[in-house]
Amino acid sequence: MLDAVELLASEMVTNTYLHTNGPASLRLTALADGRLRVGVWDSHPRVPAPFARPPHDHVPLAPSDADGGRGLRLVQEYADCWGGVSLGDGTLDYRAGKLLWFEVSG
């Protein structure tokens, strides 16, 4: 489990670093039954696939030999469930950006 958490968290943080400007945060939460939830918040409101779709609703992603885009494929392969929510662009209130998360079982 820890190898999968490390790999997926690294991919999500790297995507945040490469594709957004501004602040970001990583949060680990121990859940019941030995599950671990990893959440990454950043300041850009667009939620990428597969996070914009229900878990197990696989969407076409980059081929495994592509130069980029494989990180989200890894989430589909190794996470038990995942999700994402846009918090908006910050024009209506103080919140902005998105929260992406995944869970793995122990």
C-alpha positions in Angstrom: 0.0 0.0 0.0 2.7 2.5 0.9 4.4 2.1 -2.5 1.1 2.9 -4.2 0.5 5.9 -2.0 4.0 7.3 -2.6 3.7 6.8 -6.3 0.2 8.3 -6.7 0.9 11.2 -4.3 4.1 12.0 -6.2 2.2 12.0 -9.5 -0.5 14.3 -8.2 1.8 16.8 -6.6 4.0 16.8 -9.8 0.9 17.5 -11.9 0.0 20.4 -9.6 3.5 21.8 -9.8 3.6 21.5 -13.6 0.1 22.7 -14.5 -0.9 25.3 -11.9 0.4 28.6 -10.5 0.1 29.5 -6.9 -0.3 27.7 -3.7 -1.0 24.0 -3.2 -1.3 21.5 -0.4 -1.1 17.8 0.3 -3.2 16.1 3.0 -3.1 12.5 4.3 -6.0 11.2 6.3 -6.2 7.8 7.9 -9.7 6.3 7.5 -11.5 3.3 9.0 -10.5 -0.2 8.0 -6.9 0.7 7.3 -7.7 3.0 4.3 -5.7 6.1 3.6 -7.0 9.1 1.7 -4.6 11.4 0.0 -5.9 14.9 -1.1 -4.2 17.5 -3.2 -5.6 21.0 -3.4 -4.4 23.6 -5.8 -5.5 27.0 -7.1 -6.7 26.0 -10.6 -10.4 25.1 -10.8 -10.3 22.6 -13.7 -10.8 19.0 -12.6 -9.0 16.5 -15.0 -10.1 13.1 -16.0 -10.4 10.6 -14.3 -11.3 12.7 -11.3 -14.2 14.4 -13.0 -15.9 11.0 -13.5 -17.1 8.4 -11.0 -14.6 5.9 -9.9 -14.3 2.9 -12.2 -15.8 4.9 -15.0 -12.5 4.7 -17.0 -11.9 7.4 -19.5 -9.4 7.2 -22.4 -6.0 8.4 -21.3 -2.6 8.7 -22.8 -1.0 5.5 -24.0 1.3 3.8 -21.5 4.3 4.7 -23.8 3.4 8.5 -24.1 5.8 11.1 -22.8 3.1 12.6 -20.5 -0.3 11.9 -19.1 0.5 8.5 -17.5 0.0 9.7 -13.9 -3.7 9.8 -14.1 -3.7 6.3 -15.6 -1.7 5.2 -12.5 -4.5 6.5 -10.3 -7.0 4.3 -12.2 -4.7 1.3 -11.8 -3.7 1.5 -8.2 -6.3 3.5 -6.2 -9.4 1.9 -4.9 -11.5 5.0 -5.5 -10.9 8.7 -6.4 -12.7 11.9 -6.9 -12.3 15.6 -7.5 -14.3 18.8 -7.0 -13.9 22.3 -8.4 -14.1 25.0 -5.8 -14.5 27.7 -8.4 -12.4 30.5 -9.6 -12.6 32.6 -6.4 -14.8 35.3 -7.9 -17.8 34.6 -5.7 -16.0 33.9 -2.4 -12.6 33.2 -0.9 -12.5 29.6 -2.2 -10.8 28.8 -5.4 -9.1 25.9 -7.1 -9.9 22.2 -6.8 -9.4 19.3 -4.5 -8.4 15.9 -6.0 -8.2 12.8 -3.8 -7.7 9.1 -3.9 -8.0 6.2 -1.4 -6.1 3.0 -1.0 -6.7 0.1 1.3 -4.0 -1.3 3.6 
